[in-house]
Amino acid sequence: MWVLKLGGSLLKTEDLTDSVKQLSDHGAGQLVIVPGGGIYADQVRHLYETLQLDEVTAHRLALRAMEQYGEMLISMDPRLHAAISIESIIHWLENHQIPVWFPYDMIFGNPAIKASWEFTSDSLSYWLAKQLRCENLVLVKATEPDGDNYSADYLSSSGFLDQAFKNMFKDTFVQPWWLYYRNLSAFFDVLGNKVPDSSKLKRITG
């Protein structure tokens, strides 16, 4: 099993629907998709700043933003299904489908998750991987960092990942990977039990 976070920025690409269908072809029964927030979360952030919303309200809306993106992904392929709990995630995996995590029910009010912009879908995908006892998390992004620095400290401090992500490495077994979306075929090789191509699937280090 793999937890796969699809960045919200992928909404701006032209081939997202095709990518989703390919993920279903190669990964049904093996993948749990975590949707980013994308343009929906951007709107929440805008309202937070202009209307001076409180952190809890913004957190609540941002979680719903992830679910809006999730709804769009589900509409792209019938093998994708909303999952609001660990039990429903396992149900869809066992039925050789792909669960798309809708985080609100598991996250809002959870004392382990701070209601803050420091926690976005990046760190939430890491948190979910830990709950599922899943050793590998792949973050599919529409951008690549400059150079070859894939340390969590650098990625968080540079804005490629959220601020909380760099602290998620403490006492954990989850290995996160960075994948530029145009290299998605490299992940299909991994699903076929091939060795990851380190030139395309980048290991994020502590």
C-alpha positions in Angstrom: 0.0 0.0 0.0 1.1 3.5 -0.8 -0.3 6.9 0.3 -0.2 9.2 -2.7 -0.8 13.0 -2.2 -1.9 14.7 -5.4 -0.9 18.4 -5.1 -3.6 21.0 -5.6 -1.3 22.6 -8.2 -2.0 19.7 -10.6 -5.4 21.2 -11.2 -3.5 23.7 -13.5 -2.1 20.9 -15.6 -3.7 19.8 -18.8 -3.5 16.0 -18.3 -4.8 15.5 -14.8 -7.7 13.3 -15.9 -5.4 11.1 -17.9 -3.0 10.8 -14.9 -5.9 9.8 -12.6 -7.0 7.1 -15.1 -3.4 5.8 -15.3 -3.2 5.7 -11.5 -6.4 3.6 -11.4 -5.0 1.3 -14.1 -1.8 0.6 -12.2 -2.6 1.2 -8.6 -6.2 0.0 -7.9 -6.1 -1.8 -4.5 -2.6 -0.4 -3.7 -3.1 3.4 -3.4 -4.7 5.8 -1.0 -5.0 9.2 -2.6 -4.8 12.4 -0.4 -6.1 15.4 -2.4 -4.4 18.8 -2.0 -6.4 22.0 -1.6 -5.5 23.7 -4.8 -7.6 26.7 -5.9 -10.2 25.8 -3.2 -7.7 26.2 -0.4 -6.3 29.4 -2.1 -9.7 30.9 -1.8 -9.9 30.0 1.9 -6.5 31.6 2.5 -7.7 34.7 0.7 -10.8 34.9 2.8 -8.8 34.3 5.9 -6.6 37.3 5.2 -9.2 39.7 3.9 -12.0 38.9 6.3 -9.7 38.1 9.2 -11.2 34.7 9.9 -10.1 32.9 13.0 -7.7 29.9 12.7 -10.3 27.3 13.6 -12.8 28.5 10.9 -10.0 28.7 8.3 -8.9 25.2 9.3 -12.4 23.8 8.9 -12.8 25.4 5.5 -9.4 24.2 4.3 -10.3 20.6 5.1 -13.4 21.0 3.1 -11.3 22.5 0.3 -9.4 19.2 0.2 -12.7 17.3 -0.1 -13.8 19.6 -3.0 -10.6 18.6 -4.9 -11.3 15.0 -3.9 -14.8 15.2 -5.4 -13.3 16.4 -8.7 -10.8 13.6 -8.7 -13.5 11.0 -8.1 -15.5 12.4 -11.0 -12.6 11.5 -13.3 -12.6 7.7 -12.8 -15.3 5.3 -11.3 -12.6 3.3 -9.4 -12.1 6.3 -7.1 -14.2 6.5 -3.9 -14.6 8.9 -1.0 -13.2 7.5 2.3 -13.8 9.3 5.6 -12.3 6.7 8.0 -9.6 4.1 8.3 -12.3 1.4 7.9 -13.7 2.9 4.7 -10.1 3.2 3.3 -9.5 -0.5 4.0 -12.9 -1.4 2.5 -12.1 0.2 -0.8 -8.6 -1.2 -1.0 -9.9 -4.7 -0.3 -12.3 -4.3 -3.1 -9.5 -3.4 -5.5 -10.6 0.2 -5.7 -8.8 3.5 -4.8 -10.0 5.4 -1.7 -9.7 9.2 -1.8 -9.3 10.5 1.7 -11.8 13.1 2.8 -10.1 14.3 6.0 -12.7 16.4 7.8 -14.2 13.7 10.0 -10.8 12.4 11.1 -9.0 15.7 11.5 -11.2 18.5 12.6 -11.1 18.8 16.4 -8.2 16.2 16.5 -5.9 17.4 19.3 -2.9 16.0 17.4 -3.4 18.4 14.5 -3.0 22.1 15.2 -5.6 24.4 13.5 -3.0 26.4 11.6 -1.7 27.1 8.1 1.4 25.2 9.3 -0.5 22.0 8.7 -1.7 21.6 5.1 -2.4 18.5 3.0 1.4 17.8 2.9 1.6 17.1 6.6 -1.9 15.6 6.7 -0.9 13.0 4.2 2.1 12.1 6.3 -0.2 11.8 9.4 -2.5 9.5 7.5 0.4 7.3 6.4 1.3 6.8 10.0 -2.3 5.9 11.0 -2.4 3.3 8.2 1.0 1.9 9.2 2.1 2.6 5.6 5.8 2.9 5.1 5.8 5.0 1.9 4.3 8.4 1.0 4.6 9.9 -2.4 4.0 13.6 -2.9 3.1 14.3 -6.5 3.9 18.0 -7.2 3.6 20.2 -10.3 7.0 21.8 -9.4 10.5 20.7 -8.6 12.9 22.3 -6.1 15.9 24.1 -7.5 19.1 22.0 -7.3 19.1 18.6 -5.6 18.2 19.4 -2.0 15.4 17.2 -0.9 15.8 17.6 2.9 12.6 18.2 4.8 14.1 21.3 6.4 14.9 22.9 3.1 11.6 22.0 1.5 9.6 23.4 4.4 11.7 26.5 4.8 11.5 27.2 1.1 7.8 26.8 0.9 7.8 23.7 -1.2 6.2 21.8 1.7 4.3 23.2 4.7 6.0 24.2 8.0 4.9 21.2 10.0 6.3 18.7 7.6 9.9 18.9 8.7 8.8 17.9 12.2 6.9 14.8 11.0 10.1 12.8 10.8 10.5 12.4 14.5 10.0 8.9 15.7 8.4 7.7 12.5 8.7 4.8 10.1 7.2 6.6 7.1 9.5 7.4 4.1 8.3 10.3 2.0 9.2 10.7 -1.7 8.9 13.7 -4.0 7.7 13.1 -7.5 7.4 15.6 -10.3 4.1 14.9 -12.0 5.6 14.5 -15.4 7.6 11.6 -14.1 4.5 9.7 -12.9 5.4 6.7 -15.0 8.3 6.1 -12.7 5.9 5.5 -9.9 4.0 2.9 -12.0 7.3 1.0 -12.2 7.4 1.0 -8.4 3.9 -0.4 -8.2 5.1 -3.2 -10.5 7.8 -4.0 -7.8 10.6 -2.4 -9.6 13.4 -0.5 -7.9 12.6 3.3 -7.7 14.4 5.4 -10.3 16.3 7.8 -8.0 16.6 10.3 -10.9 12.8 10.8 -10.8 11.5 9.6 -7.5 13.3 11.7 -4.9 13.8 10.5 -1.4 13.0 13.2 1.1 15.5 13.2 3.9 15.3 14.3 7.6 
